[in-house]
């Protein structure tokens, strides 16, 4: 697990640099003269340009491994942050953020695929995914406040430059310390051998008298129908990213409009959300429960928290944001384990790529919809509606329990 430790270290630095921009990006765009609708477009385009990168990452990670994509994404993101520190026009910010979305689209599928390949059973896989979420959350707890404090002291340009140098150095170091598991090559050889053996068996069966092609096609179609992938599950990452995009768009604007608001207040609000996620991500025993059940409970709690924010419940805003973070800490590891349960080990890269694509679609639609309807409707109510729609789409099915056991399987002798 030494590789996992190194990977967690690099992920911490990457997540720290990326989340430190959250409290700075909206005030920086406002200082450039951008309107709220244009800010939503900037945040949405960053997510929209994830799509071509996710499509390329899915097949590229499965074929070439994760090491190159991790290093290239970090180095490219660092260079673009250095360029972002010199932006003086809102349209230039839109261009830089759009390219950044494409470059960083390779990072998440590559990291998650590498973590999944380091495990031997679904219990270890769930723990590593929870560890990834824990590293992500720990970084997001301190980075918004740190980024806000840095921007208040040295300004936006110097803050983006420092974060860019950090990502650039992390990407270069990952070339030495990140390696793809050797057993992937052995697995590929074994898979090729299995394919060859199956072809030989089919040929032998044909020589002695195989069933009719029509009957064989019927059997294949029946078997594939019983194992059909439930594509409705990808509505879950769409809804989660939609709600997260609205939260990232709305919180800075609410902090700026408050009497004591500002970049420091924005950083504290984002840190409260991350503390809530940290509270549930630390409960590693949750990984022994069915991922589908954890997803449903977490999404329901998240929807209720967003409804409270939209309806101005007589509850402190900090408490509701803490509940939002707790729900996210339950849903994100469960969602990853859920998708891995429904897919096979040979399709980890493509599964994470599709999950990233779905997240990119939601993250694009969220800020754009919030910027268009903010003057007429609370954006948090849109989050509530989309999350409830995802709950309806994820109605219970027997396929959601197949292949799941609360204990790891006994290894072969």
GUMITOR-165364 format. One record per residue: residue in one letter; x, y, z of N, C-alpha, C, CB in turn. Coordinates in steps of 0.05 Angstrom, whole numbers, plus 32768, in hexadecimal, padded with zeros to 4 digits. Each point is the difference from the previous one (the first is absolute). Glycine has a CB too. Example, Ala and Ser with C-alpha at 12.3 -4.5 7.8 and 13.67 -1.06 7.14 Angstrom:
<sites>
A81087F8E809C7FEE801880008012801880007FDA7FE98019 S801F802C7FD98010801880017FF18016800E80187FF37FD5 
</sites>
This chain:
<sites>
X80107FE880007FF0801880008011801A80007FDD7FE68018 X803D80167FE4801180187FFE7FF880127FEA80267FE68013 X7FD2800E7FD67FF780107FEA7FE88010800780127FDD7FE1 X7FDB8018802E7FE9800F80088007801880127FE57FD57FFD X802F80278014800880168011800C80177FEF80097FE08026 X800880197FC7800B80157FEF7FEA800E7FF0802B7FE67FFD X7FC380097FF97FEA800C7FF07FEF8012801180007FD87FE3 X7FFA802080367FF180128012800F801A80057FEC7FD88016 X802E80277FED8010801880047FFE80147FE9801F7FE6801C X7FE4800F7FCB7FFD80117FE97FE4800A7FFC80267FE87FEB X7FC68007801C7FE580097FFD7FF9801680147FF47FD27FF1 X8018802C80277FFC801580148009801B7FF680057FDE8024 X801380237FD0800B80197FF67FEF800A7FE9802E7FF3800E X7FC97FFB7FE07FF080087FE97FE5800B800980177FDE7FE4 X7FDC8013802E7FE68009800A8002801A80107FF17FD18001 X80258032800E80048019800F800180187FEE80187FE68023 X7FF880177FC8800380167FED7FE680067FF180307FF47FFB X7FC17FF77FFE7FE880047FF07FEA800C8011800D7FDA7FE3 X7FEF801C80367FEB800A80118006801B800C7FF47FD1800A X802580367FF78007801B80097FF680167FED80287FED8017 X7FD2800C7FD07FF680137FED7FE28007800480237FF07FE0 X7FCE7FFE802E7FE3800480027FF8801B800B7FFC7FCF8006 X8010803980117FF7801A800B800C80187FF07FFC7FEB802D X801880107FC2800D80167FF27FF480057FE480297FF58019 X7FCD7FF67FDA7FF980027FE47FE980147FFB800F7FD17FFA X7FDB802D80167FEA80137FFC8008801D80067FE17FDA800B X802B802C800C8009801C8004801480097FEB7FF87FF98030 X80197FF57FC6801380087FEB7FF180077FE780237FE28014 X7FC9800E7FE47FF080067FE87FF1801B80047FFC7FCE7FF6 X7FF9803680227FF280198005801380187FFE7FE07FE8801E X803980157FEB801380157FFE800780077FE380127FF3802D X7FEB7FF97FC2800680047FE37FE8800C7FF2801F7FDA8001 X7FCA8029800D7FE8800C7FF47FEC7FEC7FF5801C80267FF5 X7FE67FC080137FED7FEC7FF67FE68001800F80277FE37FF4 X7FC380197FFE7FE57FFF800C7FFB7FE4800B7FEF80237FE0 X7FFD7FDA80327FFB7FE5800C7FFA7FEB7FEA7FEF80168029 X80027FF17FC27FFA7FED7FEB801A7FF77FF27FD280157FFA X80407FFE8002801A7FF97FF380117FEF80127FFE802B7FE5 X80017FDA8035800F7FEF80137FF57FE37FFF80088028801E X7FDE7FD57FE07FF57FE67FFD80097FF27FE77FD9800F801A X802A80017FD0800A7FF57FE7801D7FF780037FE0801D7FE6 X80307FF38028801C7FF9800480027FE5800F800D80318000 X7FE47FCD801580017FE780107FF47FE97FF07FFD801B802A X7FEF7FEA7FC67FF47FEB7FF180127FF67FE97FD48013800C X803980007FE680127FF87FEB80187FF0800A7FF280297FE7 X80177FDD803180157FF0800C7FF87FE3800280108027801A X7FD77FD47FED7FF57FE580027FF97FF47FE57FEF800B802D X800780057FC07FF97FF67FE680187FF67FF17FDA80207FFF X803D7FED800380177FF77FF1800D7FE7800D8008802F7FF2 X7FEC7FC8802580087FE6800B7FF87FEA7FED7FFC8012802E X7FEF7FF17FC37FF47FEA7FF180137FF47FEC7FD480168006 X80387FF97FE880137FF27FED80187FF4800F7FF280207FDC X80177FED803980167FF5800F7FF87FE6800E8012802D8007 X7FD67FD280047FF67FE7800C7FFE7FE97FEC7FE8801C8022 X800E7FEB7FC67FFE7FEB7FEC801B7FF57FF87FD780177FEF X803D7FFA800F801B7FF67FF9800C7FF28018800580257FDF X7FF67FE48039800C7FF580187FF77FE380048003802D8014 X7FE37FCD7FE77FF67FE68006800F7FEA7FF17FD480148007 X80307FEF7FDF800E7FEC7FF1801E800280037FDA80007FDF X803080198024801D80038003800A7FF4801A7FFC80297FE6 X7FF67FDA803080097FF5801A7FFF7FE27FFF7FF080288018 X7FFB7FCC7FDC7FFF7FE37FFE80167FF47FEF7FCF80038006 X803A800D7FE680147FF57FED801C800780077FDE80037FDD X80278015802D801C8009800580078003801D7FFD80177FD5 X7FEF7FE6803D80068003801D7FFA801D800980237FDC7FFC X7FE18028801E7FF98019800C8017801380047FDD7FE78017 X803C80107FE9801680118008800380187FEE80177FD88011 X7FE980257FD5800480167FEE7FEA8015800280177FE17FE1 X7FD0801580227FE98013800180008010801A7FE67FE07FE3 X8022801380338001800F8019801580167FFE7FF27FD68019 X802580247FDE801680147FFE7FF980167FED80217FDD800B X7FD5801B7FDD7FF980157FEC7FEA80128009800E7FE07FDD X7FDE801580317FEA8011800A800A801580147FE07FDA7FF8 X8031801C801B800980138015801380157FF47FFC7FDB8021 X8016801D7FCD801280147FF47FF080147FF080257FDE7FFF X7FC880187FF07FF080127FF07FF0801380107FFF7FDE7FDD X7FF58018803A7FF08012801180118015800D7FE17FDA8008 X8038801F7FFF80128014800C800780167FED80127FDC801D X7FF4801C7FCA800680157FEC7FE880127FFA80217FE07FEB X7FC8801580147FE880107FFB7FFA801380187FEE7FDB7FE2 X8017801C80367FFC80128017801480177FFF7FF07FD9801B X802880227FDB801380167FFD7FF680147FEB80267FE1800D X7FCE80157FDE7FF480127FEC7FE7800F800C80107FE27FDB X7FE1801080367FE8800C800C8008801780127FE87FD47FFD X8030802B800F8008801680118005801A7FF180157FDE801E X7FEE80207FC7800480187FF07FE880097FF0802F7FF27FFC X7FBA8002800A7FE780077FF17FF6801C80097FF47FCF7FFC X800480417FF17FF5801B80067FE580057FF4802E80108003 X7FC67FDB7FF07FE780047FF27FEE7FE780068016801C7FDB X7FD07FE780297FEF7FEA800680007FEA7FEA7FE4801F801A X801E7FEA7FCC80007FEC7FEB801A7FF080007FE3801E7FE5 X80337FEE802280197FF180027FFE7FEC8017801980277FEE X7FD97FE080287FFC7FED80167FEF7FE97FF6800380258021 X7FE97FE07FCF7FF07FEB7FF580117FED7FEF7FD8801E8000 X80397FEC7FEF80117FEF7FEF80137FEF80117FFE80227FDC X800F7FEA803880137FF180107FF17FEA8010801E80288003 X7FCB7FDF80097FF27FEC800F7FF57FE97FEF7FF480248021 X80057FE37FC67FF67FEB7FEE80167FEC7FFA7FDF80207FEC X80397FEA800E80177FEE7FFB80077FF080198011801F7FDD X7FED7FEE803A80067FF2801A7FED7FE880048011802B8013 X7FD57FD97FE57FED7FEB800380087FE77FF07FDC80228008 X802E7FE37FDF80087FE97FF080187FF2800B7FEE80177FD8 X80267FF9803280197FF4800A7FFA7FF08019801A80267FED X7FD67FE480257FFC7FF2801A7FEC7FEA7FFD800A802A8017 X7FE97FD27FD27FED7FEA7FFC800E7FE580027FE4801E7FE4 X80367FE18017800E7FE6800180087FF8801C8011800A7FD3 X7FEF80098040800B7FFA801A7FEF7FED80108015802D8000 X7FD17FD880027FEF7FEF80117FFD7FE47FF67FE78029800C X80137FD17FDA7FFF7FE47FF7801B7FF280047FDD800D7FDF X80398000801D801A7FF3800380067FF9801D8011801A7FD8 X7FE97FF8803A80067FFB801D7FED7FEA800A800F80308006 X7FD87FD27FF47FED7FEC800B80057FE57FF47FDE80248006 X80297FDB7FE080067FE67FF480197FF3800C7FEB80107FD6 X80298000803080187FF6800D7FFB7FF6801C801B801F7FE4 X7FD47FEF802B7FF97FF7801B7FF17FE67FFE7FFF802F8010 X7FEE7FCF7FDD7FF17FE77FFE80117FE87FF97FD9801C7FF2 X803C7FE87FFE80127FEB7FF780127FF780177FFE80117FD1 X80057FFF804480117FF880167FF27FEE80148018802B7FFA X7FCF7FCE80027FF07FF080137FFC7FE47FF57FE9802A8011 X800F7FC480027FFB7FE57FF87FE27FF7800580307FF7800B X7FC1801980047FE47FFA80047FF1801A8004800B7FD28014 X7FDA802B7FEE7FF0801880018001800E801B7FE27FEC7FDF X8026800680368003800D801A801880137FFF7FEA7FD88017 X802D801E7FDF801880117FFE7FFA80177FED801E7FD88009 X7FD480227FE17FFA80157FED7FEF8016800D80027FDE7FDB X7FEA801A80357FF08014800D8010801180147FD97FE27FFB X803A801180138011800F8013801280137FF27FFF7FD9801F X800D801F7FCA801180127FF17FF180177FF4801E7FDA7FF6 X7FC9802180017FF080167FF67FF8801380167FEF7FE17FDC X800B8013803C7FFA801180168019801080087FDD7FE08010 X803B80147FEE8018800F8006800580167FEC80137FD78014 X7FE680247FD3800280167FEC7FED80178007800D7FDE7FDD X7FDB801B802B7FED801480098009800F80197FDC7FE67FEC X8032800A8026800A800D8019801680147FF97FF47FD6801A X801F80227FD5801580127FF87FF480197FF280207FD97FFB X7FCD80227FF37FF380167FF37FF3801380137FF87FE27FD9 X7FFB8013803C7FF1801080138013800F80127FDA7FE07FFE X803B8013800B8013800D8012800D80187FF180097FD58018 X7FFD80277FCF800B80167FF07FEC80167FFD801E7FE07FE8 X7FC9801980137FEB80147FFC7FF8800E801A7FF07FE67FD9 X8016800E803E7FFA800E80198012801880047FF27FD48014 X802880297FE7801380158006800580127FE780157FE38022 X7FE780137FC6800780107FE97FEF80187FFA80117FD67FEE X7FD4802980167FF180187FFB8007801780127FDB7FE47FF0 X80288016802A800880158013801D800A7FFA7FE27FEC8023 X803080007FD6801B80087FFA800180117FE680117FD68017 X7FE080227FD57FFF80107FE77FF4801B80047FFC7FD67FE7 X7FEF802C802A7FF5801A800680138012800F7FD37FEB8001 X803B800A80128014800F800F801780097FEE7FF47FE7802A X801480077FC4801680077FEE7FF880167FED80107FD18003 X7FD7802E7FF37FF780157FEE7FFD801B800F7FE87FDE7FE5 X8010802180347FFD8019800F801B800C80067FD67FEF8014 X803F80017FED801B800B8007801080087FE87FFF7FE38028 X8001800D7FC3801280057FE97FF180067FE680217FE28015 X7FC4801B7FEB7FF180067FE87FFB7FE87FF08014802D8000 X7FD97FD67FEC7FF87FE97FF080167FF67FEE7FD280118002 X803D80027FF180147FF87FEC80167FEF800D7FF680297FE5 X80157FE1803180157FF1800E7FF67FE6800B8016802B800B X7FD17FD47FFE7FF57FE7800A7FFE7FEB7FEA7FE7801A8023 X800F7FED7FC67FFF7FED7FEA801B7FF77FF77FD680157FF1 X803E7FFD8010801B7FF97FF8800C7FEC80138006802D7FEB X7FF67FD7802F800B7FED80147FF37FE57FFE80098026801E X7FDD7FD97FDE7FF27FE77FFC80097FF27FE67FD88012801A X802D7FFD7FD280097FF47FE7801C7FF380027FE580227FE8 X802D7FEC8026801A7FF480057FFE7FE680108015802E7FFE X7FD87FD280167FFD7FE880107FF67FE87FEF7FF6801D8027 X7FF77FE87FC77FF67FEA7FEF80167FF77FEC7FD280128004 X803D80017FF280167FF97FED80157FEF800D7FF8802B7FE8 X80107FDC803180147FEF800E7FF47FE58007801580298012 X7FD27FD57FF57FF47FE780077FFF7FEE7FE77FE480168024 X80157FF57FC57FFF7FF07FE8801B7FF57FF87FDA801B7FF1 X803B7FF58013801B7FF67FF980097FEA8013800B802D7FED X7FEE7FD6802D80087FEB80137FF17FE67FFC800A80248021 X7FDD7FDE7FD57FF17FE87FFC800C7FED7FEB7FD8801A800D X80397FF17FE1800E7FF07FEC80137FEB800D7FFC80267FE0 X800E7FE1803780137FEE800E7FF27FED8014802380247FFB X7FC77FE480107FF47FF180167FE77FF17FF980158021801E X7FDE7FE57FCC7FE87FF27FF880067FEB7FEB7FE48029800A X80147FBE7FFC80057FEA7FED7FE67FF07FFD80317FFE800D X7FCA7FF87FDB7FE97FEE7FFC80077FE5800A7FF1801B7FD8 X7FFC7FD6803480067FE5800A80097FED7FEA7FDE80088024 X80367FE87FE3800A7FED7FEB7FEC7FEA7FFA802D80098010 X7FC27FF280037FED7FEA7FFC7FEB80067FEB80077FF3802F X7FF880277FC87FEE80067FEA80087FF37FE67FF6802C8016 X80257FD37FE6800A7FF37FE87FFB7FE28001802380247FFB X7FE17FD0801D7FFA7FE480037FE27FFA7FFB80267FFC8021 X7FCA80167FE97FE37FFC7FFC7FF980027FE37FF78013802D X80177FFF7FC47FFA80027FE380087FE77FF2800680328003 X80127FC3800580097FE77FF37FED7FEA8006802F800F8004 X7FC87FEF80167FED7FEB80077FE680047FF180147FFD802D X7FE3801C7FCF7FE880047FF180037FF87FE37FF48025801F X80237FE17FD680057FF87FE480007FE27FFE801B802A7FF8 X7FF27FC9801C80007FE380007FE57FF48003802D80018013 X7FC2800B7FFE7FE57FF780037FF080037FE68002800C8031 X8002800B7FC27FF280047FE780097FEB7FEB7FFD8031800A X801D7FCA7FF580097FEC7FED7FF57FE48007802A801B7FF9 X7FD57FDF80217FF67FE680087FE27FFE7FF980227FFD8025 X7FCF80197FDF7FE47FFF7FFA7FFB7FFD7FE27FF7801C8028 X801B7FF17FC87FFD7FFD7FE380067FE47FF7800D80307FFA X80077FC4801380067FE47FF97FE97FED80088031800A8006 X7FC47FFC80127FE97FEF80087FE980037FEE800F8005802F X7FEC80137FC77FEA80047FED80057FF27FE67FF7802C8015 X80227FD57FE380077FF27FE77FFC7FE28002802180257FF5 X7FE87FD080237FFD7FE480047FE27FF88002802C7FFF8018 X7FC480127FF57FE47FFB80027FF380017FE47FFF8014802E X800A7FFE7FC17FF580017FE580077FE77FF0800380328002 X80157FC3800380087FE97FF17FF17FE78007802D80147FFC X7FCA7FEA801E7FF17FE880097FE280047FFE80267FF5801E X7FD280237FDC7FE380047FFD7FF6801480147FFB7FD27FEF X80078048800B7FF7801580127FE380067FFA802E80138002 X7FC47FFB80117FE480087FFC7FFE80137FE87FF67FF98031 X7FF380097FC57FFB80117FE98007801D80077FDC7FE27FEF X802E802E7FFD8007801C80067FE98010800B80227FFD7FDB X7FC67FFD801B7FE98010800A7FFB7FFA801D7FEC7FFF7FD3 X80177FE780357FFC7FF9801C8016800C80117FE97FD57FF3 X8030802A80038016800C800F7FFB801E8003801F7FDD7FEF X7FD880317FFD7FFA801C80027FEA80068014800E80067FD0 X7FDE7FE880317FEB80048013800A7FFE801C7FDF7FEF7FE0 X80337FFC8025800C7FFD801A8011801780087FFF7FCF7FF9 X8011803C7FF48011801780067FEF8018800680237FEE7FE3 X7FC88017800E7FEF801780057FF27FFD801B7FFA80077FCF X7FFD7FE180387FF37FFD801A8014800580177FE07FDF7FEB X8038801680128014800580158008801D800280117FD37FF8 X7FF1803B7FF18007801D80027FE98010800B801F7FFA7FD9 X7FC87FFD80227FE9800F800B7FFF7FFE801E7FE77FF77FD6 X80217FF180357FFF7FFE801D80178010800D7FEB7FD37FFB X802A80337FF68017800E800B8001801D7FF580197FD48005 X7FD180367FF18000801B7FF58007801580157FDE7FF17FDD X80338021801D8008801580137FE98013800480317FFB7FF2 X7FC8800B80277FEB801480058009801C7FFD7FEB7FE08020 X8012802C7FC9800B801A7FFA7FF38016801080097FF07FD2 X7FE0800B803B7FF3801580108011800880187FD47FEE7FF1 X804080018017801080078017801180187FFB80007FD0800D X800680367FD9801180187FFA7FF1801A800480197FE47FE0 X7FCD801B80267FF28018800880098009801B7FD97FF27FE4 X80317FFC802C80098007801B801880137FFF7FF07FD48011 X802680267FE0801680147FFF7FF7801A7FF280207FDA7FFF X7FCD80247FEF7FF680197FF47FF3801280157FF97FE87FD4 X7FF6800C803C7FF2800F80158014800B80157FD77FE47FF8 X803C800B8010801380098015801180177FF680017FD18012 X8008802D7FD5801180167FF47FEF80197FFC801E7FDE7FEA X7FC9801E800E7FEE80177FFC7FFD800F801B7FE77FE77FDB X8014800B803A7FFD800D801A801A800C800A7FDC7FE0800B X803B80137FF0801A800B8008800680197FF080107FD2800D X7FEA802E7FD9800580187FF07FF080188009800A7FE27FDA X7FDD8019802E7FEF8016800A800B800A801B7FD87FED7FE9 X803280018028800B80088019801980117FFC7FEE7FD68016 X802480217FD8801880107FFA7FFA801B7FF480187FD57FFA X7FD1802D7FF77FF980197FF47FF2801380147FFB7FE87FD4 X7FF3800D803D7FEF80108010800D800A801A7FDA7FE77FED X803780088020800C80078019801180197FFF7FFF7FD0800C X801380337FE0801080197FFF7FEF80197FFB80257FE57FEF X7FC6801980017FEE80177FFB7FF1800880197FFC7FF27FD0 X7FFB7FFA80407FF2800680198013800D80147FE07FDA7FF7 X8039801C800A8013800B80128008801D7FF980127FD28008 X7FF080337FDE8007801B7FF77FE980148006801D7FEC7FDC X7FCA800A80217FEA801280057FFA8004801D7FED7FF17FD6 X801E7FFF803C7FFC8003801D800F8019800A7FF97FCE8005 X7FFE803B8012800C8019800B801D7FFB80077FD4800E8012 X80327FDB7FFA801B7FFA8008800D7FEC7FED7FF480088030 X80017FF77FB780097FED7FED801B80077FF47FD17FF57FF7 X803A7FF87FFA801980047FF3800D7FE57FFA8006802C8016 X80127FD57FE0800D7FE77FF980067FEF8018801480187FD9 X7FF27FF3803E80057FF080187FE67FF2800980248020800D X7FC57FED7FF17FE77FF380087FFA7FE97FED7FEF802C8012 X80177FD87FD47FFB7FEA7FED80117FE880067FF580227FDE X80257FE3802980117FEA80077FF77FF18019802580197FEC X7FD07FF580287FF67FF380187FE87FEF7FF980118026801D X7FDD7FE47FD27FE87FF17FF980077FE67FF27FE6802B7FFD X802D7FD67FF080087FE87FF2800E7FEC80138004801A7FD6 X800B7FF1803E800D7FEE80137FEC7FF280128027801F7FFF X7FC27FEE80077FEB7FF380107FF47FE97FF17FF6802C8017 X80067FD77FCF7FF67FEA7FF080147FE980007FE780207FE3 X80327FE6801B80147FEB800080037FF2801B801880197FDD X7FE47FF6803880007FF4801B7FEA7FEC8003801580298013 X7FD37FDD7FE37FEA7FED800180067FE77FF07FE180268005 X802B7FDD7FE480087FE87FF180157FF0800E7FF580187FD6 X801E7FF5803880147FF2800F7FF47FF08017802180247FF3 X7FCA7FE680197FF37FF280167FF57FE57FF87FF5802C8014 X80017FD17FD37FF57FE67FF880157FF07FF07FD380157FFE X803F7FF77FF580157FF17FF280127FF180147FFF80217FDB X80037FE9803D80107FF280157FF37FE7800A8013802C800C X7FD47FD07FEF7FF17FE8800980047FEA7FEC7FDE801C8018 X803A7FD77FE980077FEC7FEC7FEE7FE78001802F80108002 X7FC37FEB80157FEF7FE880017FE880037FED800E7FFA8030 X7FEC801E7FC67FEA80037FED80067FF17FE67FF6802C8015 X80237FCE7FE580077FF27FE77FF67FE380008028801D7FFC X7FCF7FD9801B7FF67FE480017FE27FFF7FF980237FF58022 X7FD080217FDA7FE480007FF97FFD80037FE27FF58014802D X7FF47FE47FCA7FFA80007FE38003801C7FF47FE17FD98006 X8030802A7FE58004801B7FF57FE6800D7FF7802D7FF27FF2 X7FC07FFF80037FE7800B7FF77FF1800D80177FFE7FDE7FDB X80018014803C7FF2800B8017800D8019800A7FF17FD2800C X8029802F7FF5800F801880087FFA80177FEE80247FE38014 X7FDB80187FD27FFA80157FEC7FE5800C8005801E7FE97FDE X7FCE800680267FE4800A80037FFE8010801A7FEF7FD87FE8 X801C801F802E7FFE800F8019800F801A7FFE7FFD7FD58019 X801B802B7FDB801080197FFE7FF280147FEE80297FE58007 X7FCC80127FE27FF380137FEE7FE7800C800D80127FE67FD8 X7FDF800A80377FE8800A800E8008801680147FE97FD47FF9 X802C80268017800980148013800A801A7FF2800D7FDB801F X800180227FCB800A80177FF17FE980107FF580297FE77FF4 X7FC2800C80017FE9800E7FF57FF2801080167FFB7FDD7FDD X80028017803A7FF3800F80168010801880097FEC7FD5800F X802F80287FF18011801780087FFD80177FEC80207FE08017 X7FE080197FCF7FFD80157FEC7FE4800D800180207FE87FE3 X7FCC800880247FE5800C80037FFF801380177FEC7FD67FED X802380238029800280138016800E801A7FF980007FD9801E X801580257FD1800D80187FF77FEE80117FEE802C7FE88004 X7FC4800B7FEB7FEF800F7FEE7FE8800C800F800E7FE17FDB X7FE88012803A7FE88009800E8006801280187FEA7FD77FF1 X802F802E80148008801180177FF57FF4801A800280297FE3 X80037FBE80227FF77FF48019800D800F80187FFC7FD37FE9 X7FF6802C802E800C800D801880167FF0800C7FD480158009 X80407FE57FE680177FF08008801980107FF77FE77FD37FFD X802D802E80148018800E7FF7800B7FF67FE5800B80088030 X7FFE800A7FBF800B7FF87FE680187FED80037FEF802B7FED X80217FD9802880177FEF80047FF77FE38005801980278013 X7FD17FD57FFB7FF67FE580067FF77FF37FE67FF2800E802F X7FFF80007FC07FF77FF57FE780177FF97FEE7FD6801A8004 X803E7FF87FFB80187FFA7FEF800F7FE8800B800380307FF4 X7FFE7FCD8027800D7FE9800C7FF17FE67FF88011801D8027 X7FD47FE57FD87FF07FE97FF880057FF97FE27FDE800C8023 X802580097FCD80077FFB7FE4801A7FF17FFD7FE8802B7FF4 X802C7FDD801C801A7FF27FFF7FFE7FE3800A8016802C8007 X7FDA7FCF800E7FFC7FE5800A7FF47FEE7FEB7FFB8012802E X7FF17FF97FC47FF37FF07FEB80147FFA7FE97FD48015800C X803C7FFF7FED80147FFB7FEB80147FEB80087FFA802F7FF1 X800E7FD1802980137FEC80097FF57FE4800080138023801C X7FD27FDA7FE47FF47FE67FFE7FFD7FF87FE27FE88008802C X8010800B7FC37FF87FF97FE580187FFB7FEE7FD7801B8006 X803E7FF57FFB80157FFE7FEC800F7FE58002800580328002 X80047FC58016800D7FE580007FEC7FEA7FF8801F80108024 X7FC87FF27FE57FEC7FEC7FFA7FFB80007FE27FEB8005802D X801380127FC67FFB80017FE380177FF37FF17FE6802A8006 X80327FDA800280177FF47FF37FFF7FE28002801B80298008 X7FE17FCD80117FFE7FE380047FE87FF47FF180158006802D X7FD580097FD27FE87FF77FF280067FFB7FE27FE380198021 X802A7FFA7FD380067FFE7FE380157FE97FFB7FF680317FFA X801D7FCC801880137FEB7FFD7FF27FE580038025801D8012 X7FC87FE180007FF17FE780047FF17FF87FE77FFC800B8030 X7FFA80097FC17FF07FFA7FE880117FFB7FE77FDD801C8014 X803D7FEB7FEE80127FFC7FE980147FEA80067FFA80317FF2 X80177FCA7FFB80157FEC8003801B800C80037FE47FE17FE6 X8030800F8024801B800B8004800D800A7FE780047FE18026 X7FF580137FC3800C80097FE77FF5801A7FF680087FD07FF5 X7FE3803A80177FF380197FF78001801680147FE27FE47FE5 X8032801B802D8001801580158004801B7FF380137FDF8020 X800080247FCD800580197FF47FE8800C7FF2802F7FF27FFA X7FC37FFD7FF77FE880097FF17FE980078014800E7FE47FD8 X7FF0800D803D7FEB800580148005801C800D7FF97FCE8008 X8020803680018006801A800C7FFE80177FEB801E7FE88021 X7FE880117FC67FFD80157FEB7FE380087FFD80297FED7FE9 X7FC57FFF80167FE480077FFD7FF6800E80197FFA7FD87FE3 X8010802180347FF8800E80198009801D7FFF80027FD5801A X8017802F7FDC800A801B7FFE7FF180107FEB802D7FF0800E X7FCA80037FDC7FF0800E7FEC7FE68008800B80167FE57FDC X7FDD800980337FE68007800D8004801780137FF07FD17FFB X8026802E80158005801680128006801B7FF280127FDE8020 X7FFB80207FC9800580187FF07FE7800D7FF6802C7FED7FF3 X7FC1800280047FE6800A7FF67FF1800E80177FFE7FDB7FDE X8001801880397FF3800D8017800D801980097FF17FD4800E X802A802C7FF3800F801880087FFD80177FEC80207FE28019 X7FDB80177FCE7FFB80167FED7FE4800B800280207FEA7FE1 X7FCC800580227FE5800980027FFA800F801A7FF37FD97FE3 X801A801F80337FFA800D80198005801E8001800B7FD48014 X800E80357FE88005801D80017FF1800F7FEB802D7FF68012 X7FD17FFF7FD57FF1800E7FEB7FE380048008801F7FED7FDE X7FD47FFE802C7FE4800380097FFD801380177FF87FD17FF0 X801C802E80237FFE801280178003801D7FF780137FDC801D X800080297FD18003801C7FF67FE8800A7FF180317FF87FFE X7FC17FF67FF47FE980097FF07FE78004801180137FE87FD9 X7FEA800A803D7FE8800180108004800D801B7FF07FD77FE9 X80278033801D8006800A801B7FED80178008802F7FF27FFA X7FC9801F7FF37FEF801680067FE37FF98004801F801B7FE6 X7FD97FCC80137FE47FF880027FFC7FE980137FFA80107FD2 X801A7FDF80327FFD7FE88010801A7FFA800E7FDD7FEE7FE0 X80218007803880187FF9800F800E7FE97FF27FEB800F802B X802F7FF47FCE800E7FEA7FF380017FE68011801B80227FE9 X7FE37FE1803180017FE980117FE77FEF7FFC801B80198022 X7FCE7FF37FD67FE87FF07FFB80047FEF7FE67FE480248016 X802B7FE67FD780077FF07FE880107FE78008800080297FE4 X80137FDA802F800F7FEA800A7FED7FEB800D8028801E8007 X7FC67FEC80097FED7FED800D7FF07FF17FEB7FFD801F8027 X7FF97FEE7FC47FEF7FF37FEC80107FEB7FF17FE5802A7FFC X80347FDC7FFC80107FED7FF180077FE88011801280267FE4 X7FF47FDE803580077FEA80127FE87FEE80048022801C8017 X7FC67FEF7FEC7FE97FEF80037FFA7FF17FE67FED80218022 X80187FEB7FC77FFC7FF27FE780147FE87FFE7FF1802B7FEA X80277FD9802080137FE980007FF67FEA8012802680207FF7 X7FCE7FE780207FF57FEB80127FEA7FF07FF2800C801D8027 X7FE37FF17FCA7FEB7FF27FF1800C7FED7FEB7FE180278008 X80337FE27FEA800D7FF07FEB800E7FE7800C800580297FE4 X80047FD98034800F7FEA800D7FEC7FEF8010802A801B8002 X7FC07FDD7FF37FED7FEE800D800E7FE580047FD880187FEB X80217FDA802B800E7FE780067FFE7FEB7FE97FF780088031 X801F7FEB7FC980017FEB7FEC80127FE9800B7FFA80227FDA X80007FC5801E80117FEA800A801E80037FF77FD77FE37FFF X802D802A7FEA801C80037FF78011801180127FEF7FFC7FD2 X80058015803F800F80118012800C7FF180177FE280257FF3 X80157FC28011800B7FEF801680127FEA7FF67FD8800B801A X80287FEF7FCC80107FEA7FF6801D800680027FDC7FF57FE0 X80337FF68028801D80038002800A800E8019800080007FD0 X7FEE800580438009800E80197FFE7FED80187FF1802C7FED X80257FD3802280007FF08019800D8011801580037FD47FE7 X7FF2802B8032800C80118015801B7FF980087FD380078010 X80377FE07FE9801A7FF8800880107FF97FE67FEF7FEE802C X802C80167FD4800F7FFA7FE880017FE27FFB801B80288007 X7FE77FD07FE080017FE47FF9801A7FF4800A7FE380087FD8 X801C7FDD802E80187FF2800980137FFD7FE87FE67FE78024 X803380217FDE80137FFD7FE980057FE37FFA8015802C800C X7FF37FCF7FDB80077FE57FF8801A7FF7800D7FE980087FD4 X801A7FDE803080187FF5800D801780047FEE7FE57FDE8019 
</sites>
